[in-house]
Amino acid sequence: MSSNNILLHGAEPDEGAVLIDTGYVTHADQTLALLDAALRPNERIRLIANTHLHSDHCGGNAAVAARHGCPIVIPPGEFAAIAAWDEDALSYRATGQRCARFSPAGALLPGHVVHQAGREWQVLSAPGHDPHSLILFDTRSGTLISADALWQTGFGIVFPELDGDHAFDEVEATLELIEKLGPSWVIPGHGAPFHDLASALRVARERLRYFRQNPKRHALHAAKALTVFHMLEVRENLQHDLIGWLLATPVLQSTWQRYFADRKQDAWVQEMVDDLIRAKVLGFKSTGSVHVVFAIGS
């Protein structure tokens, strides 16, 4: 459920560390424990920086900031919504996900540089998965923090497409930007770091071409990934209750209406759950409950 948390140590303990993304709210205790183990003696976190504001990337902000007394900087596009904690303007209510409220201290702007341990991390705009998403690149080491703009196996759900906003071109432009940067190593938002950039870009572009040719397949993939994310949070649920959650969740309602309204909503939702069970992503018990067996990426 949680994004990768990238910890940039200081050159000296008193410089403080920078933490990029903090995971999902239900993993906050685990995130704190991992940080306690990773930080050097007398080293504290001096700054939290979010690549974007999806719940799996900023859900631990509040807990980490409370422990370390550090400021939080976020992409500028949703600064007002976060400051007011407007869950209707953010993705949390629409996706049925949770995020502990936090207060940003400032904006992390494209074109800015995060200075840490003598390195300069360039902040670059990377729309597509999210209109306000950022990536960070260190030219000295050739390391890219790519968030959900590029994974070894593709990229994250293109959420603007679910809202009817055309964003596949933005995904393509971001992939072109990453190719021009030519990183030696990529630390993605989910999954292990990798160095075979050409292979990852090839997979991502094939995936993008497939989704462009059939946007309904992207919408169905997104709906299934959001279903699995919910099941990762609740772990086990009566199938009836899962169906009810799917029918009531705004982003899934709008996805059905935009792409699948030629079918009854309850039938579409039931078929999607059945598909996940057949694929052994979800398991079905004789008691009528379903549980997570294998998690697909979002």
Disulfide bonds with the S-S distance in Angstrom:
none
